[in-house]
Amino acid sequence: MVNQKNINEKIIEDFLWPKAVHKILLENSQFFDMEGLKGRASSSSYTLKEGKKYDKIMSGLEALFEEYQQKGLVEFKYKTKIYFC
C-alpha cells in the first residue's frame, strides 16, 4: 500500500487554520490481468528497471498473481482523502 506517513490531519488543520477543514474519502478499484499488472508495476517510479533483479521481481509478481487472481484478474483498492476548506 502506498501511504503518506509524514503528513497527518493535525498538520493539515494547522496549515489551513483558521479555516474549518473538511474531508472526503473516495474509494476506487482497478482490475488488472497479468500483463496489465506487470505494466502497472513497471510504470511506478520506485520499481527497478530491466535487469537481473527486475526479472526476479517480475517472477515474484507472477507468483502473487497466480495466488490471488480471480477469473484472471487481481484488484487494486484505493482510498483517496481530500481535504478542503
VEXVO-777190 format. One record per residue: residue in one letter; x, y, z of N, C-alpha, C, O, CB in turn. Coordinates in steps of 0.02 Angstrom, whole numbers, plus 50000, padded with zeros to 5 digits. Glycine has a CB too. Layout:
# VEXVO-777190
AXYZXYZXYZXYZXYZ
...
This chain:
# VEXVO-777190
M500424994150000500005000050000500455006250000500935006650038499525000050061
V500295010949958500635017349958500285021750009499675022150010500635020649886
N500685024850051500395028650107500835034650123501455034150121500315024150169
Q500535040250137500895046250156500915046550233500415048250264500565052750127
K501485044850262501535044450335501815050850366501785051650427501975038650354
N502075055350326502375061450354501875066950366502035071950399502915063850308
I501275066250340500765071450347500155068250380499905063150356500585074750278
N499915071350434499305068850466498785074450467498905080050445499465066350538
E498195072750493497645077650492497815083950533497605089450513497015074550519
K498165083250588498345089150628498785093850589498685099950592498695086950693
I499265091350553499695095550511499285099250459499395105150447500255091350477
I498815095750428498385098950377497945104250410497885109750383497945093650342
E497645102650467497225107550502497625113650523497385119350516496895104350564
D498235112550548498655118250567498845122550507498855128750512499295115750602
F498975119350451499155122950390498575127250365498675132850343499375118050336
L497965124650369497385128150343497045132650395496585136450378496885123150317
W497265132250456496985136350509497005143750490497515145850463497345135250575
P496505147650503495945146750548495305144050515494775144050545495785153150582
K495355141950453494765139650418494585132550440495025128550458494875139850341
A493945130950439493715124250456493915119350400493855120950341492945124050467
V494155113650419494395108650371493865103150363493585100750412495065105550394
H493735101350301493265096050285493655090550249494165091850217492665098650242
K493405084550254493755078950222493245074450187492695073150212494155074850275
I493445072150128493055067250090493505061150079494095061950064492795070150021
L493225055250087493595049150072493275045750012492675044050013493595044350134
L493665044849959493415041649898493745034849891494355034249897493555046049835
E493345029749878493615023049868493525021149795493025022749764493275017849914
N494025017649768494015015749698494395009249691494815007549732494325021349654
S494245005549638494604999349623494834999349551494525002549507494154993249637
Q495374995849539495634994949472495794987549465496094984549511496264999549458
F495614984549409495724977349398496244976349344496254979849294495054973849379
F496694971549356497234970149310497274962749292497194958549336497894972449339
D497394961349228497604954649209498364954449219498654959449239497394952749135
M498684948749204499394948149217499804953349180500254956449209499634941249198
E499664954449116500054959349078499934966449103500404970449107499864958949003
G499314967949121499164974549149499504975749216499734981249230498414975349156
L499534970449257499874970949321500614972149312500914976249348499754964649363
K500924968649265501634969749251501744976949226502224980249247501894964749198
G501314979349184501374986149159501294991249215501664996149218500854987449105
R500804990049259500694994649315501294994749361501525000049382500054992649355
A501564988849377502144988349421502754991649388503134995049422502294981049437
S502844990749324503424993549289503385001149282503905004349276503484990449220
S502785003949284502725011149275502825015049339502875021249336502045012649247
S502865011749396502975015249459503695017649462504155014149443502815010649519
S503785023749487504455026749487504935023049532505545023549522504405033949510
Y504695019349581505125015849628505285008649607505635005149644504815015849697
T505035006449550505164999649526505834999449490506015004049452504604997249479
L506204994049501506844993149466506734992749391506194990549368507204986849491
K507224994649354507184994149281507464987349260507744983649301507584999949247
E507384985649197507554978949174508264976949192508734981049192507474978549099
G508344970549208508974967649228508834961449270508264959249274509404972749267
K509344958849301509284952549339508784953249398508364948949406509964950449366
K508844958549437508384959549493507674960849469507194958649500508624965349537
Y507604964449414506954965749385506604959249367506014958349381507014970349324
D506974954749335506694948249315506464944349376505944941049374507214944249275
K506844944649430506654941249492506004944249521505574940549545507224941749544
I505954950849519505344954149544504744952149501504214950749528505434961849542
M504824951949436504274950049392504064942749403503474941149398504464951249318
S504534938349417504374931449432503964931049496503484927249500505004927149438
G504164934849546503784935249608503094938049598502614935749629504164939349659
L503044943049555502394946049540501934941049506501344940749521502484952249495
E502214937049461501814931849428501564926749479500994924449475502234928249374
A501984924849528501774920149580501214923049623500734919649639502374918149624
L501284929449641500754932749679500104933149640499564932049667500974939749700
F500164934749576499574935049533499214928249533498614928049542499764937049461
E499584922949523499284916349521498944914549587498424911249587499814911049504
E499234916749642498944915249708498304919049721497834916349750499454916849762
Y498274925349699497714929649718497224931249662496704934249675497984936049744
Q497364929449600496914931149545496244927549553496194922049580497244929249478
Q495734930949529495064927949525494814929249454494744934949432494584931049579
K494684923849420494454924249350494944928149306494744931849261493754927449347
G495594927249320496114930349280496254937649295496584941049256495924929849210
L495994940149352496094947249371496274947849444496074943849486495464951249356
V496674952949460496784955049529496514962149537496484965949489497544954549549
E496324963749598496024970249612496494974449654496754972249705495344969449647
F496594980649632496944985649673496404990049703495994992849667497464989849630
K496414990749769495924995049803496285001449823496835001249851495614991549865
Y495965007049810496245013549826495775017349873495165016649869496375017649762
K496065021449917495695026149957496055032849949496655033449961495655023850033
T495675037849930495945044549920495605049249970494995049749972495835047049847
K496015052750009495755057750056495845064550025496385066350001496115057250125
I495305068450026495325075350000495155079950058494625079350089494835076349939
Y495605084550072495485089550124495365096250090495705098050042496095090050175
F494865099950117494725106550088494425111050142494185108750194494235105950028
C494445117450127494145122350173493805127850133493515132450161494665125350220
